[in-house]
Amino acid sequence: MALTPVPGDQLAAVVTAMDMRERPLPKPLPPSPFRLVHWDKPDSERYRTLFRRVGEPWLWYSRLAMDEERLRAILDDPQVAVYAAVDRGGIEIGMIELDFRAEATCGLTYFGLIPELAGKGHGNWLMAHALAFAWQKQVRRVWVHTCTLDHPAALPFYRRHGFVPYKRTLETFPDPRLLGLLPAEAAPQIPCLGSERR
């Protein structure tokens, strides 16, 4: 067994790649008080705000680090679909992002609800919609990635919905809290070593 040192200003995560290669059998959508709104070419700041609200506890940062041109290239692409889950008051409480840019493939690139809704069954409703949208086109494969920084229930949740793990990789990246992309108090379950050494 080998231990690989990780610099204090970096994070490391084991990424599990998962996919499904057959369309799930149709079944009724789980009931929910929420609804989904398709965001066609969403405003960058509105998108980043929802991305941050959903992903901050798990240190999602990639879209926060992108410059405007690169982000717009994704959000303006007709092969990328963004949906916001909204509550009865019209407040955004979750997101689905689907990437159809690879032939016959859909990537579930971002999926989640705000942390206050975790563990209450709403994820089943959101995933039912995500899979229905993902398989609407001529798709033969849908993939998703999860990692050891995600919610502990993420991997079994994806498996329960039909995704099968097929590969693991080790990812290292700068701690987004030290870069100022996320607040220092984000994800307290993941120590921010760089700040403790200063």
Summary of the structure (lengths in Angstrom):
residues: 198
radius of gyration: 17.1
end to end distance: 31.3
largest distance: 54.3
contacts: 504
relative contact order: 0.24
helix: 27%
strand: 29%
